[in-house]
Amino acid sequence: MAAALAKEKFPAVWWGSTRAEFVPRGGSLPSECTRSAALLFAFHEDRLVTADIEGRGWCILGGHIEEGETPRQAVIREAMEEGGVKPDRLVHIGWYVLTPQGGIPDVVPSYVARVASITTRPQGFESNGVALMSRDELRERYYRYDELLDSVFTYVFSRQPKPPFAQEAATITASGASPTLAVELP
């Protein structure tokens, strides 16, 4: 599966003075890099959860990895802080590689998940609002939408995790296994 994912090609673009690209799981990463953030493509039915972030506008959920956190832990925390979202079945799909001119690349682990629950936004949320967006709405409203984002969203939407069947969920519960097991993408 990882080798098949790595064969996907994505365009590189410039976001200001930073070169941005996406490397699917199984692809090659720079040997010298940093990891300061993580992102989540959170699906509720067939729409992605987005947050209106001050200074950026509508984006997928994600943010900085705090000291002592794994990228998975950061994504779960940021999903709650920005969108009031509790993700289920996180699946690592790849990395954004952001390379400032003359600098060291920052590798941003990216995950896809179904939404287990969405809460109302209490005080202190890190966003100005939350919206569920279809593929077409992302093209119209997403912050700095470009050919790289279009390619990544096409990739993500074609591989979004499906909700578990009732029998599959019952099997997980009966076996005592964690209901947050990783799911392979089609």
C-alpha positions in Angstrom: 0.0 0.0 0.0 2.7 2.5 0.9 4.6 2.0 -2.4 1.3 2.6 -4.3 0.7 5.8 -2.4 4.3 7.0 -3.0 3.8 6.8 -6.8 1.4 9.8 -6.8 2.9 13.0 -8.1 2.1 16.4 -6.8 3.1 19.8 -8.1 5.5 22.0 -6.1 4.4 25.6 -5.7 5.7 28.7 -3.9 3.9 30.1 -0.9 5.6 33.4 -0.6 9.3 32.6 -0.2 8.6 29.0 0.8 8.6 26.1 -1.6 5.6 23.8 -0.8 5.2 20.2 -2.0 3.3 17.1 -0.8 5.0 13.7 -0.4 2.6 10.8 0.0 3.2 8.1 2.6 6.1 5.9 1.5 7.8 8.7 -0.4 11.2 10.1 0.2 11.8 12.9 2.7 14.7 15.2 3.1 17.4 13.8 5.4 17.8 17.0 7.3 14.5 18.6 8.3 12.4 19.9 11.2 8.9 18.9 12.2 7.0 21.7 13.8 3.3 21.1 12.8 0.8 18.5 11.8 -2.4 18.6 9.8 -5.7 16.7 9.7 -8.1 16.2 6.8 -11.2 15.5 9.0 -14.3 14.1 7.2 -17.8 14.5 8.4 -19.8 12.4 5.9 -18.5 13.6 2.5 -17.3 17.1 3.6 -14.1 18.3 5.2 -14.1 20.2 8.5 -12.4 23.6 8.0 -11.7 26.3 10.5 -11.6 30.1 9.9 -8.1 31.0 11.4 -7.3 34.6 12.1 -4.8 35.9 9.5 -5.3 32.9 7.2 -8.9 32.3 6.6 -10.5 28.8 5.9 -8.0 25.9 6.4 -8.0 22.3 7.4 -7.4 21.6 11.1 -3.9 21.4 12.4 -1.1 23.4 14.1 2.2 23.3 16.0 3.5 20.2 17.7 4.2 21.1 21.3 7.3 19.9 23.2 6.8 16.3 24.2 3.9 15.7 21.7 3.8 13.3 18.8 2.4 14.5 15.5 -0.7 12.3 16.2 -1.2 13.9 19.6 -0.8 17.4 18.2 -3.4 16.7 15.5 -5.9 15.4 18.0 -5.4 18.5 20.3 -5.5 21.0 17.4 -8.7 19.4 16.0 -10.4 20.1 19.3 -8.9 23.6 19.8 -9.6 24.8 16.3 -12.8 22.9 15.4 -14.3 21.2 18.4 -13.6 17.9 16.6 -12.7 14.6 18.0 -11.2 12.5 15.2 -11.6 8.7 14.9 -9.2 6.3 13.1 -6.3 8.6 12.2 -4.5 7.4 9.1 -1.2 9.0 8.1 -1.3 9.9 4.4 1.9 11.8 3.8 3.7 15.1 4.5 3.8 18.6 3.3 7.4 19.6 2.8 7.8 23.4 3.3 11.3 24.7 2.4 12.1 28.4 2.9 14.6 29.8 0.4 18.0 28.9 1.7 16.5 27.1 4.8 16.0 23.7 6.2 12.7 21.9 5.1 9.9 21.6 7.6 8.1 18.3 7.2 4.4 18.4 8.2 2.8 15.0 8.9 -0.7 14.9 7.4 -3.5 12.6 8.5 -7.0 11.8 7.4 -9.8 10.7 9.7 -13.5 10.5 10.1 -15.1 12.8 12.7 -16.2 10.9 15.8 -17.9 13.9 17.3 -18.1 17.7 17.0 -18.8 19.9 20.0 -20.1 23.4 20.2 -17.4 26.0 20.3 -16.7 27.1 23.9 -14.7 30.2 24.7 -11.0 30.1 23.9 -11.3 28.2 20.6 -8.5 29.0 18.2 -10.8 29.8 15.2 -13.4 32.3 14.3 -15.7 29.5 13.0 -16.0 26.0 11.6 -17.5 24.9 8.3 -18.0 21.6 6.6 -16.9 22.1 3.0 -17.5 20.0 -0.1 -14.9 19.6 -2.8 -16.3 22.5 -4.8 -16.6 24.8 -1.7 -12.9 24.2 -0.9 -12.0 25.5 -4.4 -14.0 28.7 -3.8 -13.2 29.4 -0.1 -10.0 27.8 1.0 -7.0 30.0 2.0 -4.6 30.5 -0.9 -6.1 27.7 -3.0 -3.7 26.6 -5.7 -2.7 23.7 -7.9 -0.9 21.9 -5.0 -3.9 22.2 -2.8 -6.2 21.1 -5.6 -4.0 18.0 -6.2 -3.8 17.1 -2.5 -7.6 17.6 -2.0 -8.3 15.4 -5.0 -6.0 12.8 -3.5 -7.6 13.0 -0.1 -11.2 12.9 -1.3 -10.5 9.8 -3.5 -9.1 8.0 -0.4 -11.4 9.3 2.4 -12.0 6.6 5.1 -15.4 5.0 5.1 -17.4 4.6 8.2 -17.1 1.1 9.8 -20.0 -1.3 9.1 -22.1 -2.2 12.2 -20.7 -5.8 12.1 -17.1 -4.5 11.9 -17.7 -2.2 14.9 -19.3 -5.1 16.9 -16.3 -7.3 16.1 -13.9 -4.6 17.3 -15.9 -4.2 20.6 -16.3 -8.0 21.1 -12.6 -8.5 20.6 -11.6 -5.8 23.1 -9.6 -4.1 20.5 -9.4 -0.3 20.4 -12.0 1.3 18.2 -9.3 3.8 17.0 -7.3 1.2 15.0 -5.6 2.5 11.9 -7.6 2.0 8.7 -6.0 1.3 5.3 -7.0 3.6 2.5 -8.4 2.1 -0.7 
